[in-house]
Every structure is written in structure tokens, then in C-alpha cells.
Amino acid sequence: MKTVSSQLYEEFLKEKKTNRRFELAGLYIGYGAYVVSLGIVFWFKRENPLFSAMFFLGLFTRASSLMIGRVFLVPKAFLQLLSSDSSEKAEAWDTIQAHKDEMIGRLAGNIFGWNDSSELYAMNQEQMIEFVKKYTVTDWRKIGKIFLMFYIPLSLFVTYLTIYAWFS
């Protein structure tokens, strides 16, 4: 019997945890910005058009959270199936088969949601490679990193505007 690489599985678990952290951050920042914005206006009775920037940050954050789902749609372990190195492909396939319920279950949940995904569990390696290729045509991971480089300065600027409006 072959031994399966636990490193790839550990990477899968880390990716799952990272995905969850980004989802929670999107929730907390988005709804937190709403609460701050509305709290300033209704609880503290402060009026300044700059306070609306925080509300729009919340709106933008919640809309941007849709990207998190696209970035983590296909776990990295499945991306290794697309490698040109046959040993990496074999290692990825063996790991996926060893943890089939959890790994394919995550892919199925991400793509099919609550719909029937039984066909995914029955796929062989070639069919799985074609399936993964179909969902990785656009490099959402790269787009997500670029987006984050714009989102962070924007959120800091909006926070600055809100603080500036508070003290002016």
C-alpha cells in the first residue's frame, strides 16, 4: 500500500482555516462598518458627509466577500492535479483519494452547494483534471491578491476619513 503525503493534506487544512478567517473578517469588517457608521449618526447625533464613507466601506466589504468564495473555490490540492510533473499529480491524486470525503466534499460544497454532487465522487483522475480545469480558467487567487492590495489602503483611507470627520 502506498503512503500518502500528509503535507498536502496539512496544506488543505490550513487553506480551509484561512478561508474561514477571511469569511469571518469580511463579516466583521462589513457589518462592523455599518454599526460604526449608523452609531455615529444615530447614537452620537454627529452629522458630516464623510461618515457615509464608513457605510460604503461596509457595503463594499460585503460585496467583496463574494470574491472570497471565488478565490477558495478550488482547493490547492486539486490544483496540483494540473501540474506538468507526473509525481506531483500522483501525490495529489493519492492524497485526494485518501481523504476523499473531506477533500472532494469541500470541492463539491464550494461548487455545487446543496445540489447533488455524487458524480464528483465517482470521477477518475482524468475526469477530475478536466473538471478542475473548467473551474480554474480564471486565476481568482491572483485577482484576489491584487484586489487585497487595493482594498487595504482603501479601508485605511476610509477609516482615516471617519476619524478626521469625528474630530473636525
Buried (B, 14 or more C-beta within 10 A) or exposed (E): EEEBBEEBBEBBEEBBEEBEEBBEBBEEBBEBBBEBBBEBBEEEEEEBEBBBBBBEBBBBBBEBBEBBBBBBBBBBBBEBBBEEEEEBBBBBBBBBEBBEEEBBBBBBEBBEEEEEBEEBEEBEBEEBBEBBEEBBEEEBBEEBEEBEEEBEEBBEEBBEBBEEBEEE
